[in-house]
Amino acid sequence: MTKDTNCAYCMEGELVAKFAYPICQMKTGFLYVFKEQSKPGRLVFAYKDHVSEIVDLTDEERNAFFADVTAAARAIHKAYHPDKVNYGAYGDTGGHLHFHLVPKYKDGEEWGGTFTMNSWKTMLTDAEYEEIAEKIRANLEIPQ
């Protein structure tokens, strides 16, 4: 696996813990609870290698990556019953392929608009993040 020692997703531990709480390793990467939870059930899925763009993956790698993203989205739907899940692929400064999976609710904030990337309005305790992680794990069907 290709790693970048300056990348939070590559190095995990304290760097990624600033904004994400671990759920599990999947075939193509790592699934996390995004710590800002103004949209209950928000997750982030990071590719296992330090690649910047989806075009850096082979067709097979890309298909497997999206199978994992889809499994995570299904777990969100089962656990949280959102009206919609938004997907965001950013990384202008970090350069590590990852997707934000953001449940949206018709009666919640920002319905009908783009989600705020880092509002930091709703932060939880580690015990509460673990509850979310357990709820996702219980509803996660990992592709083979």
SEVOMAR-699877 format. One record per residue: residue in three letters; x, y, z of N, C-alpha, C, O, CB in turn. Coordinates in steps of 0.1 Angstrom, whole numbers, plus 5000, padded with zeros to 4 digits. Glycine has a CB too. Layout:
<atoms>
ALAXYZXYZXYZXYZXYZ;...
</atoms>
This chain:
<atoms>
MET500849885000500050005000500950135000501950135007499150005012;THR500550224992501250354992500750445003499550455005501050424978;LYS501650495011501350585022502050715021503150725016501650515036;ASP501450825026502050955027502150985042501050995049501251065019;THR503251005048503451035062502851165067502651185079504851025066;ASN502451245058501751375061500251365060499551465062502251485053;CYS499751255056498351235054497651165066498051065070498151155041;ALA496551235070495751185081495251045078495250955087494651275085;TYR494651025066494050895063495150785062494850675066493350905050;CYS496350815057497350715056497950685070498150565073498550775048;MET498150785079498750755091497750715102498150665113499550885095;GLU496450745100495450705110495750765123496250885124495250555111;GLY495550695134495850745147495450885151494250925147497350735149;GLU496350965157495951095162495551195150494751275153497151155169;LEU496151175139495851275128494451255124493751355122496751245116;VAL493951135121492551115116491651135128490451175126492450975110;ALA492051105140491151115152490651265154489751285162491851065164;LYS491351355148490951495150489551525144488851615148491951595144;PHE489251445133487951465126487151345123486051355118488251535113;ALA487651225127486951105124487150995135488150995142487451045110;TYR486150905136486150795146486050665138485150655129484950815156;PRO486950575140486950445132485750365134485250345145488150365136;ILE485250305123484150205123484750075119484649975127483050245113;CYS485350065107485949935103486749945091486750045083484849825101;GLN487549845088488249835075487349755066486749655070489649765077;MET487349805053486549735043487549685032488749705034485449825037;LYS487149625022487949575011488949685006490149655004487149515000;THR488449795003489249904996489550025005490150115000488449944984;GLY489250015017489550135026489050125040488750015045489050255019;PHE488950245046488550255060487350345061487250445055489750305068;LEU486350295069485150365071485150435085485550375095483950275070;TYR484750555085484850635098483450715100482750745091485950735097;VAL483150735113482150835116482850975115483950995121481550805131;PHE482251065108482751195107482351265120481151265123482251275094;LYS483251325127482951375141481951485141481151495151484251425147;GLU481851565131480851675130479551605126479451555115481251795121;GLN478551595135477351515133476051605133475051555138477251415144;SER476151715126474851795125473951725116472751755116475251935119;LYS474351625107473551535100473751395105474751335102473851545084;PRO472951355114473151225121473451105111472651085102471951195129;GLY474551045114474950925106475950965095476250875087473750865099;ARG476551085096477551125086478751035087479351025098477851275087;LEU479250985076480450905075481450955065481151045057480050755072;VAL482650905066483650925055484350795053484650715062484651035060;PHE484550765040485250645035486450685028486450745018484250555027;ALA487650635033488950665027489550545020489550435026489850725038;TYR490050565008490650465000491950415008492550495015491050514986;LYS492250285006493350225014494750275010495650275018493350075011;ASP494950324998496250374993496150524992495050584990496650314980;HIS497250594992497350734990497350764975498350784969498550794997;VAL496050774970495850824956494950944957494150954966495250704947;SER495151034947494351154948493051154940492051214945495251264942;GLU493051084929491951094920491350954917492050854917492351164907;ILE490050954915489350834911489950774898489950654896487850864909;VAL490450864889491050824877492450754879492950694870491250944867;ASP492950754891494150684894493950534897494950464898494850754907;LEU492650494898492350354900492050284887491650344877491150344910;THR492350154887491950074876490450064876489850094886492649934876;ASP489850014866488349994865487949894877486949924883487949934852;GLU488749794879488449694889488549764903487649744911489349574888;GLU489549834905489749904918488650004921488050014932491049974919;ARG488250084910487150184912485850114915485150154923487050264898;ASN485550004908484349934910484249874924483149884931484149814900;ALA485349824929485349774943485249884953484549874963486649694945;PHE485850004950485750114959484350164960483750184971486650234953;PHE483650174948482250214948481350114954480250144960481750254934;ALA481649984954480949884961480949904976479949884983481449744957;ASP482149944981482249974995481550104999480850105009483749984999;VAL481550204991480850324993479350294993478650345002481150434982;THR478850214984477450174984477050094996475950125002477250094971;ALA477950005001477649935013477450025025476550015033478749825016;ALA478350125026478250225036476950305035476350335046479450315036;ALA476650345023475350425021474150335025473250385032475250465007;ARG474150205022473050125026472950115041471850115046473249985020;ALA474050105048474050095062473450225068472750225078475550075068;ILE473850345062473250465067471750465065470950495074473850585059;HIS471250425053469850415051469150325061468050355066469550365037;LYS469750205064469050115073469050165087468150155095469849975072;ALA470150225091470350275105469650405108469150425119471750285108;TYR469650495098469150635101467950685093467350785096470250735098;HIS467650605082466450635074466450785069465450855071465150605082;PRO467550825063467550965058466650975045466250875039468951015054;ASP466251095042465451115030466351115018465951085006464751255030;LYS467651145020468651145009470051135015470251185026468551275000;VAL470951065008472351075012473151155001473051124989472950925013;ASN473851255005474651334996476051274997476551225007474651485000;TYR476851284986478151234985479151344981478851424972478251114975;GLY480251354988481251454985482651394984483051324993481151574995;ALA483351434973484651384971485551514971485551584961484851294959;TYR486251534981487151654982488551614983488951504979486651744994;GLY489351694988490751664990491751764983492851724980491051524985;ASP491351884981492151984975493551994982494552004975491452124975;THR493551994995494752005002495351875007496551865008494552095014;GLY494451775010494951645015495451555005496351485006493951585024;GLY494751554994495051474982494951324984495651244978496451494979;HIS494051284993493751134995492351114991491451174997494051095010;LEU492151014982490750984978489850934989490150844996490850874967;HIS488851014991487850975001486451034998486451134990488251025015;PHE485450975003484051025001483451055014483550975023483250914993;HIS482751165014481851195026480451145022479951175011481851355029;LEU479851075031478451025029477651105040477751085052478350865031;VAL476751185035476051285043474551265043473951305033476451425040;PRO473951205053472551185053471851325054472251405062472051095065;LYS470851335046470051465047468651425050468051325046470151545033;TYR467951515058466651495063465751615059466151735061466651475078;LYS464551595054463751705049463451805060463251925057462451645044;ASP463351755073463151855084464451895090464451955101462251785094;GLY465551865084466851905090467552025083466952075074467851785089;GLU468652065088469352175083469852145069470252035066470452225092;GLU469952245061470452245047469752155037470252125027471952205048;TRP468552115041467752035031467652115018467252235019466351995037;GLY467852055007467752124994468952204990468952274980466552224995;GLY470052194998471252264995472452184997472352065001471352395003;THR473552234994474852164996475152165011474952265018476052234988;PHE475652055016476052045030477352125033478252135024476251895034;THR477352175045478552245050479652145053479352045060478252335062;MET480852165048481852065050482252055064482251945069483052115042;ASN482652155071483152155085482552255093483252355097484652165085;SER481252245097480652345106481152335120481152435128479152335105;TRP481452215124481852185138480852225148481152245160483152245141;LYS479552225144478452265153478052155162477752185174477252315145;THR478152035158477551925166478751815168478951735160476351855159;MET479351835179480451745183479951655194479151695203481751815187;LEU480351525194479851435204481051375213482151415211479151315197;THR480651295222481651225230482151095223481451055214481151185244;ASP483251045227483750915221482650805223482550725214485050875227;ALA482050805234480950705236479850715226479250615221480450715251;GLU479450845223478450865213478850825199478150775191477951015214;TYR480150855196480650815183480650665182480350605171482150865181;GLU481050595193481050445193479650395191479450295184481650395206;GLU478650465196477250415194476850425179476250335174476250505202;ILE477350535173477050545158477850435151477250375142477550685153;ALA479050415154479850315148479250175149479150095140481250315154;GLU478750145161478050015163476750005155476549895150477749995178;LYS476050115154474850115146475150085131474450015125474050245148;ILE476250145126476650125112477149985111476749915101477650225108;ARG477949935120478449795119477349695118477449605110479449765131;ALA476349715126475149625127474349625114473749525111474249665138;ASN474449725106473749735094474549725081474149745070472949865093;LEU475849705083476849695072476949565066477349465073478149755076;GLU476749545053476949425046478149455037478049515027475749385037;ILE479349395041480549425034480649335021480549215022481749395043;PRO480849395009480949324997482149224997483149255003481049414985;GLN482049114990483149024989483949044977484948974975482548884989;
</atoms>
